[in-house]
Amino acid sequence: MLQINPYDIDMLKNINEKRAWEIISVFLEHNPDMCICKSCILDLMAITLNSLPPCYHSEEHNISAARNKVSDEEIYRKMKEASIIVKSRPRHD
């Protein structure tokens, strides 16, 4: 079998994604009207992350692309915008 990428991509982490998962609990505390079913939470995160620049970090060498790191406030604001979309078009039953 042809091996194109011999590197372990699990060593790359998107810092903005990690931070968004940390912020979501605070967001949900302040937005009790947000549905917390699996579909709505995953949609909320997908829309939020798609609106943020990626900021990948190599765990092996602790190198990060700090120029793409956004503030917690910006992540929260993007999450708020995403929640409006999810609430207007929920995909759950």
C-alpha positions, 0 to 999 in steps of 0.5 A, a space after each residue: 500500500 502506498 503511504 503518502 503521509 508517514 507523519 502522525 497528524 494526531 500531533 497537530 491540534 487546532 488551538 482555536 478548536 480546543 479553546 472553543 470547546 472550553 468556552 462552550 460551557 460558559 456560553 451555555 450557562 449564559 444562553 439557557 435557551 440554547 438546545 443542548 442535544 448532540 445535533 445542536 451542539 455539534 452544529 453550534 461548534 461546526 459553524 463557530 469553528 468554520 468562522 474562525 481561522 485555524 491555529 494549528 499547534 505541533 504537540 511534539 515541538 510546541 510550535 504554534 501559529 500564534 498569528 491566527 489565535 483569536 481572543 476568547 471574546 471573539 470565539 464567544 461572539 462567533 459562538 453567539 452568531 452561530 447559535 442564532 443560526 442553529 436556533 433558527 434552523 435546528 436539525 433535531 426531531 
